[in-house]
Amino acid sequence: MEKIKVAIIGCGTIANSAHIPAYMKNEKAEIKYFCDIIPERADAAVEKYGVGKAVYDYKEVLADPEIEAVSICTPNYMHSVIAVDALEAGKNVLCEKPAARILSEAKRMLEAAERTGKILNIGVCNRFHDSVTRIKEYIDEGRLGEVYHVYASFRAHRSIPGLGGAFTTKAIAGGGALIDWGVHFIDLILYCVGDPKPLTVSGTAFSKLGVDMKNYTYESMWAGPPDYNGTYDVDDSVVGIVRTEGPVVSLNGAWAQNIGKSEMFIDFMGTKAGVRLEYGGHFTLYTAEHGALVEYTPKFEIKNMYEKEIDSFLDCVRTQEGNRADIRKIIHSSEIMQALYDSSDLGREVVVE
């Protein structure tokens, strides 16, 4: 069978750490283009991987009738623009998370996917994580009973990424800790409990520790060194409560906090049992059996979730059938994040329409 010709649009960190290696391992795919507005990045990808052609305008990619699929690995502000253009050009799309900066942009992407009939997946890679898959199976089988509350903690000490750069500029990223880390936790939870519709949301997003950039003392700073002449206008921490048609979801997240602990976990509370998932790792189940309290941690191989994500996307391209990362399933995450930001701005609970 002829290989699916793919283009990588945006050749930064997530492309090189996840998308490109996964495509390179899949025998169904052939990377034809590496595209980036920074020519050196596209050129470096061609040299590093020994395949493809470097281009610097994504519209050149979309004009090639051989291209069936594109991975969008650009900053958030370009997600909806490139995704809609690609769908209208007849391409199937895997767009990195979040779907977009704001809900209206995500809805435009959804509408374009429905209008064109092409595949639009969002890079919510945790839906392909082996621990997450097992927890969803436990919940679907009723082993937890009624899951009535889920709590998410995504908190780090002082680790704002690339202070003053794209990650901390609202016009580019759309937000901070919530839209960067929180999207993974919110979407993971929704997937496990059956993608329930959100009803009401109340929350507050704080921009506190990074505002005085020159006096921000940090433990780590991934995504590049600080740019003290840049912008910091996003949230570095967030709290919220979400009522859904299923369980209530509460969250506490921070890129930066004055607590020297990293706490990255999700608790699923059920009437028969509870589960704590260590984010990115294994999980422990807690229950009672025969009058005794019991806990156990299943042991299994955790395979590369990005490879599974890309493999599934390529299968979608072949079959033209959606999977668990389809934009239609992901839109609730965008609704919740938008509602959290709106609730914070308004200082009250908001209803999700």
KOLPAGU-310156 format. One line per field, with one value per residue (C-alpha): residue number from 1; residue in one letter; x, y, z. Coordinates in nm, 2 decimals. Each point is the difference from the previous one (the first is absolute). Layout:
seq	(NUM/...) $
type	(a/...) $
c1	(X/...) $
c2	(Y/...) $
c3	(Z/...) $
//
This chain:
seq	(1/2/3/4/5/6/7/8/9/10/11/12/13/14/15/16/17/18/19/20/21/22/23/24/25/26/27/28/29/30/31/32/33/34/35/36/37/38/39/40/41/42/43/44/45/46/47/48/49/50/51/52/53/54/55/56/57/58/59/60/61/62/63/64/65/66/67/68/69/70/71/72/73/74/75/76/77/78/79/80/81/82/83/84/85/86/87/88/89/90/91/92/93/94/95/96/97/98/99/100/101/102/103/104/105/106/107/108/109/110/111/112/113/114/115/116/117/118/119/120/121/122/123/124/125/126/127/128/129/130/131/132/133/134/135/136/137/138/139/140/141/142/143/144/145/146/147/148/149/150/151/152/153/154/155/156/157/158/159/160/161/162/163/164/165/166/167/168/169/170/171/172/173/174/175/176/177/178/179/180/181/182/183/184/185/186/187/188/189/190/191/192/193/194/195/196/197/198/199/200/201/202/203/204/205/206/207/208/209/210/211/212/213/214/215/216/217/218/219/220/221/222/223/224/225/226/227/228/229/230/231/232/233/234/235/236/237/238/239/240/241/242/243/244/245/246/247/248/249/250/251/252/253/254/255/256/257/258/259/260/261/262/263/264/265/266/267/268/269/270/271/272/273/274/275/276/277/278/279/280/281/282/283/284/285/286/287/288/289/290/291/292/293/294/295/296/297/298/299/300/301/302/303/304/305/306/307/308/309/310/311/312/313/314/315/316/317/318/319/320/321/322/323/324/325/326/327/328/329/330/331/332/333/334/335/336/337/338/339/340/341/342/343/344/345/346/347/348/349/350/351/352/353) $
type	(m/e/k/i/k/v/a/i/i/g/c/g/t/i/a/n/s/a/h/i/p/a/y/m/k/n/e/k/a/e/i/k/y/f/c/d/i/i/p/e/r/a/d/a/a/v/e/k/y/g/v/g/k/a/v/y/d/y/k/e/v/l/a/d/p/e/i/e/a/v/s/i/c/t/p/n/y/m/h/s/v/i/a/v/d/a/l/e/a/g/k/n/v/l/c/e/k/p/a/a/r/i/l/s/e/a/k/r/m/l/e/a/a/e/r/t/g/k/i/l/n/i/g/v/c/n/r/f/h/d/s/v/t/r/i/k/e/y/i/d/e/g/r/l/g/e/v/y/h/v/y/a/s/f/r/a/h/r/s/i/p/g/l/g/g/a/f/t/t/k/a/i/a/g/g/g/a/l/i/d/w/g/v/h/f/i/d/l/i/l/y/c/v/g/d/p/k/p/l/t/v/s/g/t/a/f/s/k/l/g/v/d/m/k/n/y/t/y/e/s/m/w/a/g/p/p/d/y/n/g/t/y/d/v/d/d/s/v/v/g/i/v/r/t/e/g/p/v/v/s/l/n/g/a/w/a/q/n/i/g/k/s/e/m/f/i/d/f/m/g/t/k/a/g/v/r/l/e/y/g/g/h/f/t/l/y/t/a/e/h/g/a/l/v/e/y/t/p/k/f/e/i/k/n/m/y/e/k/e/i/d/s/f/l/d/c/v/r/t/q/e/g/n/r/a/d/i/r/k/i/i/h/s/s/e/i/m/q/a/l/y/d/s/s/d/l/g/r/e/v/v/v/e) $
c1	(0.00/0.13/0.12/-0.19/0.19/0.02/0.11/0.12/-0.10/0.21/0.33/0.05/0.01/-0.32/0.06/0.35/-0.08/-0.33/-0.14/0.30/0.14/-0.34/-0.05/0.35/-0.08/-0.33/0.04/-0.32/0.13/0.25/0.10/0.01/0.03/0.14/-0.14/0.09/0.00/0.35/0.19/0.28/-0.25/-0.14/0.35/0.13/-0.29/0.09/0.36/-0.08/-0.25/0.14/-0.34/-0.23/0.03/0.02/-0.25/-0.09/-0.36/-0.27/-0.21/0.27/-0.07/-0.38/0.04/0.16/-0.27/0.22/-0.02/-0.28/0.08/0.16/0.11/-0.04/0.27/0.00/-0.07/-0.37/-0.09/0.05/-0.19/-0.34/0.13/0.21/-0.25/-0.28/0.21/0.13/-0.35/-0.13/0.30/-0.12/0.27/-0.05/0.13/0.16/0.02/0.20/-0.19/-0.17/-0.23/0.01/0.06/-0.37/-0.33/-0.11/0.31/-0.05/-0.36/0.12/0.23/-0.29/-0.22/0.27/0.05/-0.38/-0.03/0.29/-0.04/0.37/0.17/0.09/0.16/0.14/0.32/-0.15/0.26/-0.11/-0.30/0.25/0.19/-0.02/-0.09/-0.28/-0.14/-0.01/-0.16/-0.27/-0.06/-0.04/-0.25/-0.19/-0.02/-0.14/0.29/0.01/-0.38/-0.14/0.29/-0.13/0.31/0.33/0.28/0.30/0.32/0.26/0.23/0.37/0.22/0.14/0.02/-0.16/0.11/0.20/-0.09/-0.08/-0.03/-0.28/-0.12/-0.06/-0.16/-0.37/-0.04/0.21/-0.08/-0.35/0.08/0.26/0.00/-0.37/0.03/0.34/-0.02/-0.36/-0.13/0.17/-0.15/-0.35/-0.01/0.14/-0.28/-0.27/0.11/0.01/-0.35/-0.17/0.04/-0.29/-0.13/0.12/-0.29/0.14/0.36/0.14/0.37/0.27/0.32/0.29/0.28/0.23/0.35/0.12/-0.13/0.32/0.21/0.34/-0.04/-0.15/0.22/-0.05/0.08/-0.02/-0.10/-0.07/-0.09/0.30/0.17/-0.18/-0.06/-0.04/-0.10/-0.28/-0.36/-0.15/-0.38/-0.12/-0.10/0.26/-0.25/-0.37/-0.27/-0.34/-0.31/-0.19/-0.35/-0.07/-0.28/0.23/0.24/0.10/0.36/0.22/0.35/0.30/0.28/0.31/0.30/0.14/-0.09/0.18/-0.02/0.31/-0.19/-0.10/-0.34/-0.12/-0.28/-0.37/-0.24/-0.31/-0.25/-0.26/-0.26/0.17/0.36/0.24/0.30/0.30/0.18/0.36/0.00/0.20/0.05/-0.19/-0.30/-0.12/-0.35/-0.15/-0.31/-0.14/-0.03/-0.14/0.01/0.36/0.15/0.19/0.23/0.20/0.20/-0.02/0.33/0.01/0.21/-0.07/0.06/0.08/-0.33/0.12/0.07/-0.35/-0.15/0.17/-0.08/-0.36/-0.01/0.15/-0.27/-0.26/0.15/-0.03/-0.36/-0.13/-0.16/0.06/0.17/0.01/0.19/-0.25/-0.08/-0.36/0.11/0.26/-0.23/-0.12/0.36/0.00/-0.34/0.12/0.33/-0.19/-0.26/0.28/0.16/-0.34/-0.09/0.33/-0.06/-0.36/0.06/-0.30/-0.12/-0.08/-0.24/0.15/-0.24) $
c2	(0.00/0.35/0.20/0.29/0.32/0.23/0.35/0.14/0.36/0.15/-0.16/0.09/-0.21/-0.20/-0.08/-0.13/-0.18/-0.16/0.03/-0.04/-0.31/-0.16/0.05/-0.12/-0.33/-0.06/-0.19/0.15/0.35/0.20/0.35/0.22/0.34/0.17/0.35/0.29/0.38/-0.02/-0.15/-0.14/-0.23/-0.15/-0.04/-0.16/-0.25/-0.11/-0.05/-0.18/-0.25/-0.04/0.03/0.26/0.35/0.33/0.26/0.32/0.08/-0.26/0.10/-0.17/-0.32/0.04/0.05/-0.34/-0.26/-0.28/0.11/-0.19/0.10/0.28/0.03/0.36/0.06/0.38/0.25/0.00/0.32/-0.17/-0.33/0.11/0.19/-0.28/-0.28/0.17/0.07/-0.36/-0.15/0.22/-0.11/-0.36/-0.10/-0.21/0.17/-0.08/0.32/0.03/0.09/0.22/0.00/0.38/0.30/0.07/-0.19/0.19/-0.10/-0.37/0.02/0.13/-0.30/-0.23/0.16/-0.04/-0.36/-0.07/0.21/-0.17/-0.35/-0.03/-0.13/0.25/-0.15/0.20/-0.10/-0.11/-0.27/-0.13/-0.16/-0.25/-0.05/-0.36/0.09/0.23/-0.27/-0.24/0.25/0.07/-0.38/-0.03/0.28/-0.13/-0.35/0.16/-0.10/0.34/0.02/0.35/0.24/0.32/0.22/0.02/0.22/0.11/0.15/0.13/0.20/0.08/0.23/0.27/-0.12/0.26/-0.09/0.25/0.31/0.29/-0.22/-0.17/-0.21/0.31/0.22/-0.03/0.12/-0.30/-0.27/0.10/-0.07/-0.14/-0.30/-0.09/-0.01/-0.15/-0.27/0.01/-0.10/-0.34/-0.06/0.12/-0.20/-0.31/0.01/0.06/-0.29/-0.24/0.09/-0.01/0.36/0.15/0.34/0.28/0.19/0.27/0.12/0.22/0.08/0.25/0.03/0.18/0.20/0.06/-0.14/0.07/0.36/0.15/-0.18/0.14/-0.11/-0.34/-0.26/-0.34/-0.36/-0.09/0.16/-0.23/0.15/0.23/0.26/0.31/0.31/0.28/0.24/-0.24/-0.04/-0.17/0.03/-0.36/-0.21/-0.17/-0.18/-0.09/-0.16/-0.11/-0.21/-0.15/-0.15/-0.24/-0.24/-0.26/0.06/0.33/0.09/0.22/0.11/0.18/0.08/0.21/0.06/0.18/0.00/0.07/-0.36/-0.20/-0.31/-0.14/-0.17/-0.14/-0.24/-0.07/-0.16/-0.17/-0.04/-0.28/-0.16/-0.34/0.10/0.29/0.04/0.22/0.04/0.14/0.21/-0.17/-0.31/-0.28/0.01/-0.15/-0.12/0.03/-0.20/-0.22/-0.38/-0.24/0.25/0.11/0.30/-0.09/0.17/-0.12/0.15/-0.19/-0.05/0.01/0.14/0.36/0.04/0.33/0.19/0.23/-0.30/-0.14/0.34/0.03/-0.36/0.06/0.32/-0.17/-0.27/0.28/0.14/-0.34/-0.08/0.36/-0.09/0.20/-0.13/0.10/0.32/0.13/0.38/-0.10/-0.17/0.26/0.31/-0.04/0.06/0.33/0.09/-0.06/0.20/0.29/-0.01/0.00/0.30/0.17/-0.08/0.14/0.33/0.03/-0.11/-0.24/-0.34/-0.03/-0.23/-0.19/0.05) $
c3	(0.00/-0.09/0.30/0.14/-0.09/0.30/0.08/0.33/0.04/0.29/0.07/0.37/0.32/-0.02/-0.37/0.07/0.33/-0.10/-0.35/-0.23/0.18/0.00/-0.37/-0.07/0.18/-0.18/-0.32/-0.13/-0.01/-0.21/0.11/-0.31/0.15/0.31/0.02/0.23/-0.03/0.16/-0.30/0.22/0.18/-0.31/-0.15/0.32/-0.01/-0.35/0.09/0.33/-0.13/-0.35/-0.17/-0.14/-0.13/0.20/-0.08/0.18/-0.09/0.10/-0.31/-0.22/0.19/-0.04/-0.38/-0.04/-0.10/0.12/0.36/0.19/0.36/0.19/0.36/0.13/0.27/0.00/0.28/0.10/-0.18/-0.34/0.08/-0.12/-0.30/-0.14/0.09/-0.18/-0.31/0.00/0.03/-0.28/-0.21/0.05/0.25/0.32/0.31/0.33/0.19/0.32/0.32/0.09/-0.30/0.01/0.22/0.05/-0.04/-0.31/-0.19/0.11/-0.13/-0.34/-0.02/0.09/-0.26/-0.27/0.08/-0.02/-0.32/-0.18/0.14/0.06/0.32/0.27/0.30/0.30/0.17/0.33/0.03/0.34/-0.17/-0.13/0.33/0.12/0.36/-0.12/-0.22/0.29/0.24/-0.26/-0.03/0.38/0.00/-0.30/0.16/0.32/0.22/0.16/0.03/-0.05/-0.06/0.16/0.04/-0.17/0.13/-0.21/0.13/-0.25/0.22/-0.02/0.21/-0.22/-0.36/-0.23/-0.35/-0.21/0.21/-0.23/-0.31/-0.19/0.30/0.21/-0.26/-0.01/-0.36/-0.11/0.26/0.11/0.36/0.24/0.24/-0.08/-0.37/0.00/0.27/0.11/-0.35/0.04/0.34/-0.09/-0.32/0.16/0.27/-0.26/-0.20/0.29/0.12/-0.34/-0.13/0.19/-0.09/0.24/0.16/0.23/0.07/0.28/0.03/0.03/-0.20/0.18/-0.16/0.30/0.01/-0.35/-0.03/0.14/-0.25/0.10/0.36/-0.08/0.16/-0.16/0.05/-0.37/-0.33/-0.28/-0.34/-0.01/0.22/0.13/-0.22/0.24/-0.28/-0.10/0.13/0.30/0.00/0.06/0.30/0.20/0.22/-0.01/0.22/-0.12/0.04/-0.29/0.02/-0.28/-0.10/0.16/0.30/0.15/-0.10/0.22/-0.08/0.14/-0.24/0.00/-0.22/0.30/0.37/0.33/0.10/-0.08/-0.11/-0.33/0.01/-0.33/0.06/-0.05/0.25/-0.13/0.29/-0.03/0.22/-0.03/-0.04/-0.07/-0.22/0.02/-0.33/0.02/-0.31/-0.28/0.22/0.17/0.22/0.33/0.08/0.35/0.11/0.27/-0.02/0.25/0.28/-0.08/-0.17/-0.31/-0.24/-0.29/-0.29/-0.33/-0.17/-0.38/-0.28/-0.09/-0.37/-0.17/-0.01/-0.28/-0.23/0.08/-0.07/-0.34/-0.09/0.07/-0.19/-0.31/0.03/0.00/-0.32/-0.16/0.12/0.03/0.33/0.31/0.32/0.37/-0.08/-0.26/0.04/0.07/0.32/0.10/-0.02/0.36/0.12/-0.19/0.15/0.35/-0.04/-0.16/0.28/0.27/-0.15/-0.04/0.36/0.12/-0.19/0.12/0.35/0.00/-0.12/-0.37/-0.18/-0.30/-0.29) $
//
